[in-house]
């Protein structure tokens, strides 16, 4: 019986030690929980403060955006204008190509007329010069008219000289910087 009693007493002492240890751990956990609750409350207060600031800033930005929106062109209007411009450029290019074909026909008629009128040896250099001039002019026209549509907001183009007044079409003597 004594051994059993000693074993029970040892178990009770161990359980008391464990309970004491659990009491310390529980107290520590309670303190940690309280601290975490305080931190959470502080975070919620900071969050509310930030939300109020964000709401004020959003309202201010919204007002600025509404004011700026009136001065902007809508994307559909811009795209429609760009499509019209591209169509016009294509039409002009077709006209130039049509003119080139007509020019070739006129050249052929001119060659035929020259062949019947004068000696080929006399007009060879003249004909060659005319053909070179026409070829160069056609190439320049093609280069000027072959604008590639690349969704740019604008293009840079050199101004033609002499400059003319918009209202009276009078020649102006102007210097362009650069």
C-alpha positions in Angstrom: 0.0 0.0 0.0 2.8 2.3 0.8 4.3 1.9 -2.6 1.0 2.6 -4.2 0.6 5.6 -2.1 4.0 6.9 -3.0 3.3 6.3 -6.7 0.0 8.2 -6.4 1.7 11.0 -4.5 4.5 11.2 -7.2 1.8 11.3 -9.9 -0.1 14.0 -8.0 3.1 16.0 -7.7 3.8 15.5 -11.4 0.2 16.6 -12.2 0.5 19.6 -10.0 3.8 20.6 -11.7 2.1 20.1 -15.1 -0.9 22.1 -14.0 1.4 24.9 -12.8 3.3 24.8 -16.1 0.0 24.8 -18.0 -1.1 27.8 -15.8 2.1 29.7 -16.9 1.5 28.8 -20.6 -2.1 29.7 -20.4 -1.3 33.1 -18.8 1.3 33.7 -21.5 -1.2 32.8 -24.2 -3.8 35.1 -22.7 -1.2 38.0 -22.6 -0.3 37.2 -26.3 -4.0 37.1 -27.2 -4.6 40.5 -25.5 -1.6 42.0 -27.3 -2.8 40.6 -30.6 -6.3 42.0 -30.0 -4.8 45.4 -29.4 -2.6 45.2 -32.5 -5.7 44.1 -34.6 -7.7 47.0 -33.2 -4.8 49.4 -34.1 -4.7 47.9 -37.6 -8.5 48.4 -38.1 -8.2 52.0 -37.0 -5.3 52.6 -39.4 -7.3 50.9 -42.2 -10.3 53.1 -41.5 -8.1 56.2 -41.6 -6.5 55.1 -44.9 -9.9 54.3 -46.4 -11.1 57.8 -45.5 -8.0 59.3 -47.1 -8.4 57.1 -50.2 -12.0 58.0 -50.5 -11.1 61.7 -50.4 -8.3 61.2 -53.0 -10.6 59.1 -55.2 -13.3 61.8 -55.2 -10.7 64.5 -56.0 -9.3 62.4 -58.9 -12.8 61.6 -60.1 -13.6 65.3 -60.2 -10.4 66.0 -62.1 -11.1 63.2 -64.6 -14.6 64.4 -65.2 -13.3 67.9 -65.9 -10.6 66.6 -68.2 -13.0 64.2 -70.0 -14.8 67.1 -71.6 -11.6 68.2 -73.5 -10.7 64.7 -74.8 -11.7 63.2 -78.1 -13.4 59.8 -77.9 -11.6 56.8 -79.2 -14.4 56.0 -81.6 -14.2 59.5 -83.1 -10.5 59.3 -83.4 -10.5 55.9 -85.0 -13.3 56.9 -87.4 -11.3 60.0 -88.4 -8.1 57.9 -88.9 -10.1 55.4 -91.0 -11.4 58.3 -93.2 -7.9 59.7 -93.5 -6.5 56.3 -94.5 -9.3 55.8 -97.1 -8.5 59.2 -98.6 -4.7 58.4 -98.7 -5.5 55.0 -100.4 -7.7 56.8 -102.9 -5.0 59.3 -103.7 -2.5 56.5 -104.1 -4.8 54.8 -106.5 -5.2 58.0 -108.5 -1.4 58.4 -108.7 -1.0 54.8 -109.8 -3.8 55.4 -112.4 -1.9 58.5 -113.5 1.3 56.4 -113.8 -0.6 53.9 -116.1 -2.0 56.8 -118.1 1.5 58.3 -118.3 2.9 55.0 -119.6 0.2 54.9 -122.3 1.1 58.5 -123.3 4.8 57.5 -123.4 4.0 54.6 -125.7 2.0 56.9 -127.9 4.8 59.4 -127.9 7.3 56.7 -128.8 5.1 55.5 -131.6 4.8 59.1 -132.9 8.5 59.7 -132.6 9.3 56.5 -134.5 7.1 57.6 -137.4 8.3 61.2 -137.5 12.1 61.3 -136.9 15.1 59.2 -137.2 15.8 57.0 -134.2 19.4 57.8 -134.0 18.8 61.6 -133.6 16.1 61.2 -130.9 17.7 58.4 -128.9 19.5 60.6 -126.4 16.5 62.9 -126.1 14.1 60.0 -125.6 16.4 58.5 -122.9 16.5 61.8 -121.1 12.7 62.1 -121.2 12.3 58.5 -119.9 14.8 59.1 -117.1 13.0 62.3 -116.1 9.6 60.6 -116.2 10.9 57.7 -114.2 12.4 59.9 -111.6 9.2 62.0 -111.3 7.1 58.8 -110.9 9.4 57.4 -108.3 9.3 60.7 -106.3 5.5 60.8 -106.5 5.3 57.2 -105.3 7.7 57.9 -102.4 5.7 61.0 -101.4 2.4 59.2 -101.6 3.3 55.9 -100.0 2.6 56.8 -96.4 2.3 53.8 -94.2 -0.5 53.9 -91.7 1.0 53.0 -88.3 -1.5 54.4 -85.8 0.7 57.4 -85.2 -0.9 60.5 -83.6 0.7 62.7 -86.3 3.5 62.7 -88.8 6.5 65.0 -89.3 6.6 66.6 -92.8 8.9 69.2 -94.1 7.1 72.5 -95.1 7.2 73.5 -98.7 9.1 76.6 -99.7 8.0 79.4 -100.6 5.7 79.9 -97.7 2.3 81.5 -98.4 0.1 83.6 -96.2 -3.1 81.7 -95.3 -5.4 84.7 -95.7 -4.1 86.4 -98.9 -1.9 83.7 -100.5 1.0 86.2 -100.6 4.6 84.8 -100.7 6.4 85.1 -97.3 10.1 85.1 -96.8 10.6 83.0 -93.6 13.6 81.2 -92.0 12.9 77.8 -90.4 15.1 77.1 -87.4 17.5 74.1 -87.8 
